[in-house]
Amino acid sequence: MKVKCFDENTEKELEGKINSFLIGLVGDIIDIKYEVAIGIQGEDQIYCFSAMVIYSEKE
């Protein structure tokens, strides 16, 4: 079992990175964990979209 973590500033960027990874994956997806974090800096809101793909590779 292995994991791959992704961290992007927008949902679209996160989707793109995960989809690119999954296209090349030779194995099985076990689970995908998704999380959004929001921070405030002054008057700005900062978003962080992250995901962890848990998978197994075929030998």
Biopython code that builds the backbone (N, CA, C, O; Angstrom):
import numpy as np
from Bio.PDB.StructureBuilder import StructureBuilder

atoms = [
    (1, "MET", "N", (0.853, -1.166, 0.000)),
    (1, "MET", "CA", (0.000, 0.000, 0.000)),
    (1, "MET", "C", (0.901, 1.232, 0.000)),
    (1, "MET", "O", (1.926, 1.265, 0.682)),
    (2, "LYS", "N", (0.505, 2.249, -0.776)),
    (2, "LYS", "CA", (1.247, 3.502, -0.877)),
    (2, "LYS", "C", (0.285, 4.671, -0.802)),
    (2, "LYS", "O", (-0.927, 4.506, -0.943)),
    (3, "VAL", "N", (0.847, 5.875, -0.574)),
    (3, "VAL", "CA", (0.033, 7.091, -0.588)),
    (3, "VAL", "C", (0.711, 8.143, -1.458)),
    (3, "VAL", "O", (1.933, 8.156, -1.608)),
    (4, "LYS", "N", (-0.100, 9.016, -2.024)),
    (4, "LYS", "CA", (0.368, 10.174, -2.786)),
    (4, "LYS", "C", (-0.449, 11.360, -2.303)),
    (4, "LYS", "O", (-1.679, 11.321, -2.326)),
    (5, "CYS", "N", (0.234, 12.422, -1.863)),
    (5, "CYS", "CA", (-0.447, 13.609, -1.341)),
    (5, "CYS", "C", (-0.393, 14.742, -2.356)),
    (5, "CYS", "O", (0.606, 14.930, -3.051)),
    (6, "PHE", "N", (-1.479, 15.486, -2.427)),
    (6, "PHE", "CA", (-1.598, 16.620, -3.328)),
    (6, "PHE", "C", (-2.048, 17.835, -2.530)),
    (6, "PHE", "O", (-2.832, 17.705, -1.591)),
    (7, "ASP", "N", (-1.555, 19.018, -2.899)),
    (7, "ASP", "CA", (-1.893, 20.258, -2.204)),
    (7, "ASP", "C", (-1.901, 21.384, -3.237)),
    (7, "ASP", "O", (-0.863, 21.704, -3.816)),
    (8, "GLU", "N", (-3.065, 21.982, -3.467)),
    (8, "GLU", "CA", (-3.188, 23.022, -4.490)),
    (8, "GLU", "C", (-4.004, 24.201, -3.969)),
    (8, "GLU", "O", (-4.678, 24.101, -2.944)),
    (9, "ASN", "N", (-3.935, 25.316, -4.691)),
    (9, "ASN", "CA", (-4.643, 26.540, -4.292)),
    (9, "ASN", "C", (-6.089, 26.595, -4.769)),
    (9, "ASN", "O", (-6.900, 27.329, -4.205)),
    (10, "THR", "N", (-6.419, 25.825, -5.804)),
    (10, "THR", "CA", (-7.792, 25.820, -6.316)),
    (10, "THR", "C", (-8.264, 24.377, -6.516)),
    (10, "THR", "O", (-7.458, 23.457, -6.651)),
    (11, "GLU", "N", (-9.577, 24.204, -6.531)),
    (11, "GLU", "CA", (-10.151, 22.872, -6.758)),
    (11, "GLU", "C", (-9.786, 22.348, -8.139)),
    (11, "GLU", "O", (-9.484, 21.164, -8.291)),
    (12, "LYS", "N", (-9.810, 23.208, -9.138)),
    (12, "LYS", "CA", (-9.494, 22.792, -10.514)),
    (12, "LYS", "C", (-8.068, 22.279, -10.625)),
    (12, "LYS", "O", (-7.820, 21.272, -11.288)),
    (13, "GLU", "N", (-7.113, 22.977, -9.967)),
    (13, "GLU", "CA", (-5.721, 22.530, -9.996)),
    (13, "GLU", "C", (-5.582, 21.165, -9.315)),
    (13, "GLU", "O", (-4.855, 20.295, -9.795)),
    (14, "LEU", "N", (-6.280, 20.990, -8.202)),
    (14, "LEU", "CA", (-6.236, 19.716, -7.489)),
    (14, "LEU", "C", (-6.810, 18.598, -8.351)),
    (14, "LEU", "O", (-6.225, 17.518, -8.434)),
    (15, "GLU", "N", (-7.936, 18.845, -8.986)),
    (15, "GLU", "CA", (-8.542, 17.853, -9.877)),
    (15, "GLU", "C", (-7.580, 17.459, -10.988)),
    (15, "GLU", "O", (-7.415, 16.276, -11.288)),
    (16, "GLY", "N", (-6.948, 18.450, -11.593)),
    (16, "GLY", "CA", (-6.023, 18.184, -12.687)),
    (16, "GLY", "C", (-4.848, 17.318, -12.254)),
    (16, "GLY", "O", (-4.479, 16.375, -12.954)),
    (17, "LYS", "N", (-4.259, 17.634, -11.105)),
    (17, "LYS", "CA", (-3.114, 16.867, -10.621)),
    (17, "LYS", "C", (-3.517, 15.428, -10.286)),
    (17, "LYS", "O", (-2.801, 14.484, -10.622)),
    (18, "ILE", "N", (-4.655, 15.270, -9.629)),
    (18, "ILE", "CA", (-5.104, 13.916, -9.273)),
    (18, "ILE", "C", (-5.442, 13.121, -10.527)),
    (18, "ILE", "O", (-5.053, 11.959, -10.643)),
    (19, "ASN", "N", (-6.156, 13.727, -11.463)),
    (19, "ASN", "CA", (-6.510, 13.019, -12.700)),
    (19, "ASN", "C", (-5.271, 12.602, -13.479)),
    (19, "ASN", "O", (-5.225, 11.499, -14.023)),
    (20, "SER", "N", (-4.264, 13.472, -13.541)),
    (20, "SER", "CA", (-3.016, 13.118, -14.227)),
    (20, "SER", "C", (-2.330, 11.936, -13.546)),
    (20, "SER", "O", (-1.814, 11.040, -14.214)),
    (21, "PHE", "N", (-2.329, 11.938, -12.230)),
    (21, "PHE", "CA", (-1.738, 10.827, -11.486)),
    (21, "PHE", "C", (-2.499, 9.535, -11.746)),
    (21, "PHE", "O", (-1.888, 8.490, -11.968)),
    (22, "LEU", "N", (-3.833, 9.598, -11.720)),
    (22, "LEU", "CA", (-4.644, 8.390, -11.874)),
    (22, "LEU", "C", (-4.541, 7.791, -13.273)),
    (22, "LEU", "O", (-4.628, 6.574, -13.435)),
    (23, "ILE", "N", (-4.356, 8.637, -14.283)),
    (23, "ILE", "CA", (-4.212, 8.125, -15.650)),
    (23, "ILE", "C", (-3.011, 7.195, -15.753)),
    (23, "ILE", "O", (-3.068, 6.171, -16.434)),
    (24, "GLY", "N", (-1.923, 7.553, -15.077)),
    (24, "GLY", "CA", (-0.711, 6.747, -15.140)),
    (24, "GLY", "C", (-0.614, 5.648, -14.096)),
    (24, "GLY", "O", (0.367, 4.906, -14.071)),
    (25, "LEU", "N", (-1.606, 5.533, -13.243)),
    (25, "LEU", "CA", (-1.560, 4.549, -12.158)),
    (25, "LEU", "C", (-1.797, 3.141, -12.690)),
    (25, "LEU", "O", (-2.802, 2.862, -13.343)),
    (26, "VAL", "N", (-0.853, 2.271, -12.393)),
    (26, "VAL", "CA", (-1.014, 0.853, -12.717)),
    (26, "VAL", "C", (-1.217, 0.147, -11.387)),
    (26, "VAL", "O", (-0.260, -0.266, -10.731)),
    (27, "GLY", "N", (-2.453, 0.018, -11.009)),
    (27, "GLY", "CA", (-2.785, -0.575, -9.721)),
    (27, "GLY", "C", (-4.223, -0.257, -9.355)),
    (27, "GLY", "O", (-5.047, 0.047, -10.217)),
    (28, "ASP", "N", (-4.507, -0.332, -8.075)),
    (28, "ASP", "CA", (-5.865, -0.133, -7.592)),
    (28, "ASP", "C", (-5.929, 1.020, -6.605)),
    (28, "ASP", "O", (-5.048, 1.174, -5.759)),
    (29, "ILE", "N", (-6.974, 1.828, -6.717)),
    (29, "ILE", "CA", (-7.232, 2.894, -5.749)),
    (29, "ILE", "C", (-7.937, 2.257, -4.556)),
    (29, "ILE", "O", (-8.944, 1.567, -4.712)),
    (30, "ILE", "N", (-7.402, 2.493, -3.379)),
    (30, "ILE", "CA", (-8.033, 1.980, -2.170)),
    (30, "ILE", "C", (-8.975, 3.029, -1.587)),
    (30, "ILE", "O", (-10.092, 2.709, -1.180)),
    (31, "ASP", "N", (-8.521, 4.288, -1.546)),
    (31, "ASP", "CA", (-9.342, 5.363, -0.984)),
    (31, "ASP", "C", (-8.750, 6.712, -1.390)),
    (31, "ASP", "O", (-7.575, 6.808, -1.743)),
    (32, "ILE", "N", (-9.573, 7.735, -1.333)),
    (32, "ILE", "CA", (-9.121, 9.112, -1.540)),
    (32, "ILE", "C", (-9.697, 9.949, -0.404)),
    (32, "ILE", "O", (-10.909, 9.976, -0.188)),
    (33, "LYS", "N", (-8.817, 10.627, 0.313)),
    (33, "LYS", "CA", (-9.215, 11.520, 1.402)),
    (33, "LYS", "C", (-9.076, 12.953, 0.887)),
    (33, "LYS", "O", (-8.075, 13.297, 0.258)),
    (34, "TYR", "N", (-10.081, 13.785, 1.155)),
    (34, "TYR", "CA", (-10.126, 15.159, 0.644)),
    (34, "TYR", "C", (-10.334, 16.116, 1.804)),
    (34, "TYR", "O", (-11.091, 15.825, 2.730)),
    (35, "GLU", "N", (-9.652, 17.276, 1.752)),
    (35, "GLU", "CA", (-9.802, 18.255, 2.825)),
    (35, "GLU", "C", (-9.615, 19.666, 2.280)),
    (35, "GLU", "O", (-8.846, 19.896, 1.346)),
    (36, "VAL", "N", (-10.340, 20.603, 2.889)),
    (36, "VAL", "CA", (-10.201, 22.026, 2.563)),
    (36, "VAL", "C", (-9.854, 22.760, 3.849)),
    (36, "VAL", "O", (-10.487, 22.562, 4.886)),
    (37, "ALA", "N", (-8.837, 23.610, 3.763)),
    (37, "ALA", "CA", (-8.460, 24.452, 4.902)),
    (37, "ALA", "C", (-8.597, 25.907, 4.475)),
    (37, "ALA", "O", (-8.279, 26.269, 3.343)),
    (38, "ILE", "N", (-9.073, 26.730, 5.393)),
    (38, "ILE", "CA", (-9.259, 28.152, 5.114)),
    (38, "ILE", "C", (-8.525, 28.945, 6.187)),
    (38, "ILE", "O", (-8.671, 28.695, 7.383)),
    (39, "GLY", "N", (-7.736, 29.904, 5.728)),
    (39, "GLY", "CA", (-7.036, 30.788, 6.651)),
    (39, "GLY", "C", (-7.353, 32.236, 6.327)),
    (39, "GLY", "O", (-7.728, 32.552, 5.198)),
    (40, "ILE", "N", (-7.208, 33.105, 7.292)),
    (40, "ILE", "CA", (-7.464, 34.532, 7.094)),
    (40, "ILE", "C", (-6.150, 35.273, 7.319)),
    (40, "ILE", "O", (-5.476, 35.081, 8.331)),
    (41, "GLN", "N", (-5.807, 36.112, 6.369)),
    (41, "GLN", "CA", (-4.621, 36.954, 6.491)),
    (41, "GLN", "C", (-5.041, 38.376, 6.144)),
    (41, "GLN", "O", (-5.238, 38.707, 4.975)),
    (42, "GLY", "N", (-5.174, 39.197, 7.149)),
    (42, "GLY", "CA", (-5.704, 40.538, 6.921)),
    (42, "GLY", "C", (-7.145, 40.435, 6.477)),
    (42, "GLY", "O", (-7.983, 39.871, 7.181)),
    (43, "GLU", "N", (-7.434, 40.985, 5.300)),
    (43, "GLU", "CA", (-8.789, 40.894, 4.738)),
    (43, "GLU", "C", (-8.912, 39.778, 3.705)),
    (43, "GLU", "O", (-9.974, 39.603, 3.107)),
    (44, "ASP", "N", (-7.833, 39.021, 3.490)),
    (44, "ASP", "CA", (-7.830, 37.958, 2.492)),
    (44, "ASP", "C", (-8.159, 36.614, 3.120)),
    (44, "ASP", "O", (-7.778, 36.327, 4.255)),
    (45, "GLN", "N", (-8.880, 35.792, 2.353)),
    (45, "GLN", "CA", (-9.117, 34.406, 2.733)),
    (45, "GLN", "C", (-8.208, 33.537, 1.876)),
    (45, "GLN", "O", (-8.159, 33.693, 0.656)),
    (46, "ILE", "N", (-7.498, 32.632, 2.508)),
    (46, "ILE", "CA", (-6.580, 31.752, 1.797)),
    (46, "ILE", "C", (-7.130, 30.329, 1.898)),
    (46, "ILE", "O", (-7.384, 29.826, 2.992)),
    (47, "TYR", "N", (-7.307, 29.693, 0.746)),
    (47, "TYR", "CA", (-7.834, 28.336, 0.691)),
    (47, "TYR", "C", (-6.718, 27.363, 0.330)),
    (47, "TYR", "O", (-5.822, 27.687, -0.450)),
    (48, "CYS", "N", (-6.784, 26.184, 0.900)),
    (48, "CYS", "CA", (-5.854, 25.111, 0.583)),
    (48, "CYS", "C", (-6.677, 23.853, 0.347)),
    (48, "CYS", "O", (-7.361, 23.377, 1.253)),
    (49, "PHE", "N", (-6.615, 23.321, -0.845)),
    (49, "PHE", "CA", (-7.339, 22.104, -1.207)),
    (49, "PHE", "C", (-6.323, 20.968, -1.257)),
    (49, "PHE", "O", (-5.334, 21.045, -1.986)),
    (50, "SER", "N", (-6.566, 19.926, -0.490)),
    (50, "SER", "CA", (-5.609, 18.826, -0.467)),
    (50, "SER", "C", (-6.327, 17.483, -0.519)),
    (50, "SER", "O", (-7.497, 17.354, -0.159)),
    (51, "ALA", "N", (-5.580, 16.497, -0.979)),
    (51, "ALA", "CA", (-6.118, 15.138, -1.066)),
    (51, "ALA", "C", (-4.973, 14.150, -0.897)),
    (51, "ALA", "O", (-3.821, 14.431, -1.226)),
    (52, "MET", "N", (-5.329, 12.992, -0.377)),
    (52, "MET", "CA", (-4.380, 11.897, -0.258)),
    (52, "MET", "C", (-4.996, 10.684, -0.954)),
    (52, "MET", "O", (-6.091, 10.243, -0.608)),
    (53, "VAL", "N", (-4.280, 10.162, -1.927)),
    (53, "VAL", "CA", (-4.723, 8.980, -2.650)),
    (53, "VAL", "C", (-4.000, 7.780, -2.043)),
    (53, "VAL", "O", (-2.770, 7.736, -2.002)),
    (54, "ILE", "N", (-4.767, 6.828, -1.582)),
    (54, "ILE", "CA", (-4.220, 5.588, -1.036)),
    (54, "ILE", "C", (-4.414, 4.528, -2.118)),
    (54, "ILE", "O", (-5.526, 4.317, -2.601)),
    (55, "TYR", "N", (-3.319, 3.863, -2.494)),
    (55, "TYR", "CA", (-3.389, 2.948, -3.623)),
    (55, "TYR", "C", (-2.406, 1.794, -3.454)),
    (55, "TYR", "O", (-1.532, 1.824, -2.588)),
    (56, "SER", "N", (-2.567, 0.791, -4.287)),
    (56, "SER", "CA", (-1.605, -0.316, -4.356)),
    (56, "SER", "C", (-1.159, -0.441, -5.806)),
    (56, "SER", "O", (-1.950, -0.279, -6.736)),
    (57, "GLU", "N", (0.120, -0.731, -5.975)),
    (57, "GLU", "CA", (0.669, -0.898, -7.325)),
    (57, "GLU", "C", (0.630, -2.371, -7.711)),
    (57, "GLU", "O", (0.798, -3.255, -6.871)),
    (58, "LYS", "N", (0.404, -2.614, -8.999)),
    (58, "LYS", "CA", (0.468, -3.989, -9.494)),
    (58, "LYS", "C", (1.923, -4.317, -9.788)),
    (58, "LYS", "O", (2.678, -3.475, -10.275)),
    (59, "GLU", "N", (2.297, -5.521, -9.491)),
    (59, "GLU", "CA", (3.691, -5.953, -9.706)),
    (59, "GLU", "C", (3.886, -6.540, -11.063)),
    (59, "GLU", "O", (4.995, -6.951, -11.405)),
]
sb = StructureBuilder()
sb.init_structure("model")
sb.init_model(0)
sb.init_chain("A")
sb.init_seg("    ")
for serial, (resi, resn, name, xyz) in enumerate(atoms, 1):
    if name == "N":
        sb.init_residue(resn, " ", resi, " ")
    sb.init_atom(name, np.array(xyz, "f"), 0.0, 1.0, " ", f" {name:<3s}", serial, name[0])
structure = sb.get_structure()
